[in-house]
Amino acid sequence: MPARGSRTKLIRKKQSKPEVCISKKRIVVRFIILFFIVIAAGLLIFVHLQFNQQLMRQPTPLSDEKYYFTDSRYSEIRSKFVIRQTSREKVSIEYPITKNNKINKTIAQVITRADRDFRYTATNVLTFNQPMTETISYQITHNNPAALSIIVNIKQDMHGAHPVSLTHFWTFDKKSGEVISLNDLTEQSEKATREIVAAARNNINETIKQRQQAELDLNETITQETLSNFVITDGGNSLAWPIGQASLLPSAYGEMTIKVPIAAVAKYLQNPTARKLANIPKPPEPKPKPEPTPAPATPAPAPTTGNKVIALTFDDGPGPHTAHLLDILDQYGAKATFFLIGSKVSGQASIVRSIQARGHQLGNHSWSHPELPKLPVDQIASEIDRTNDAIKQATGVTPAILRPPYGAVNGVVLEQLRLRGMSSILWSVDTRDWADRNSDIVCSRAVAGAQPGAIILMHDIHQTSVGAVPCILSALKQQGYSFVTVKGLLGNTTPGVGYP
């Protein structure tokens, strides 16, 4: 028989084994729980970081954003305006709305992408106390049953070394919504494309010479690929490429619009596609003994200089706000051109004399504002002469320029101007101030469309238009622009020729 004490130790030893097992299980369970807690915490941190990054990429729309729709002056096109203003940003965006959704989507993608990048900077980058500004607007340069040419101007000031100025442009097939390329225009003719590219290079070289800038080798930059997109301008009579600063040429060369008169390359565009899109004159039929004839007058490119010069022009006056406008122009040291309605001149002769005395230019805008090409020749002559006579009687000066009402001009009108030693002056930037009686929108359109050599169209008969002038002058002066008359911009114009 074992001793009593030995038995007690044996019993205790048997009882201790379960306790040890239970302790090991607890440790394992705790380890597993701790492991899952660590994994869960890691997942939460990962999700949080991804969520923050997504927020930074796509800032939450601000509650102050407003938008509205309105008719534009262009046939079958409406505008969607988006306005935002906070302590961080001041934004005005104008989207064109055509009847073709594919066209709308192509343009909207470009505008939205630029605005998204701007919003990211405005929302996440801390800079100056002043808000960053963005204005996006568009211009229609050609709109016939087959094609639509449109330019989108993007101006962004994010308080960097240089404001951002971007230009996008297309000519669309209105039926399919597809972008029409230079290859489409020439129907894949390599010879035709080469000739158009060569004409574009010549135009750039001429502009560079006029600006007295250093010559460039354009063979690498001005190519069929870089000129693939184009717009049609001048009533279907020119091909144009509005290139932004540093987009194709070095930054020092500034903004530039390449323009090739279709008449100069017409023999390379004798195809159905080109005839459908623009005005393609037929080549002259060969004659056995051609009579020498003088070459037809064609508009010369505007002689812009290296300076950033703009011509502000005001139509339909004089009006009740013209005197106040003259004071504003004096305050900013700016000169402008006033295209006057003849029937209004005699009743406000003192204002007309003040326009002349303050160094601005006087122009003819017809007697009663009709579409001149729809009138008989004798009535066209009367509309011009009566207005010239009224302006001369008030000031002693006979205008050398006329702005045809509605921009409507043809060969008959130009011939009447030639007989009187006058030229036709249109515009390159249309503020459409008559449609939107909103000074901020008018200012945004003018600033967005500005480039050296621009001619800006406004109307001094609208109070909101005159109210936009301080904003325009202040913004563009900060960009280095100065303001001259049409004569100061173009020099002596050629009688019977239309500009630009």
Secondary structure, 3 states (H helix, E strand, C coil): CCCHHHHHHHHHHHHHHHHHHHHHHHHHHHHHHHHHHHHHHHHHHHHHHHHHHHHHHCCCCCCCCEEEEEECCCCCCEEEEEEEECCCEEEEEEEEECCCHHHHHHHHHHHHHHHHHHHHHHHHCCCCCCCEEEEEEEEEEEECCCEEEEEEEEEEECCCCCCEEEEEEEEEECCCCCECCHHHHCCCCHHHHHHHHHHHHHHHHHHHHHCCCCCCCCCCCCCCCCCCCCEEECCCCEEEEEECCCCCCCHHHCCEEEEEEHHHHHHHCCCHHHHHHCCCCCCCCCCCCCCCCCCCCCCCCCCCCCCCEEEEEEEEECCCCHHHHHHHHHHHCCCEEEEECHHHHHHHHHHHHHHHHCCCEEEECCCCCCCHHHCCHHHHHHHHHHHHHHHHHHHCCCCCEECCHHHCCCHHHHHHHHHCCCEEECCCEECCCCCCCCHHHHHHHHHHHCCCCCEEEEECCCHHHHHHHHHHHHHHHHCCCEECCHHHHHCCCCCCCEEC
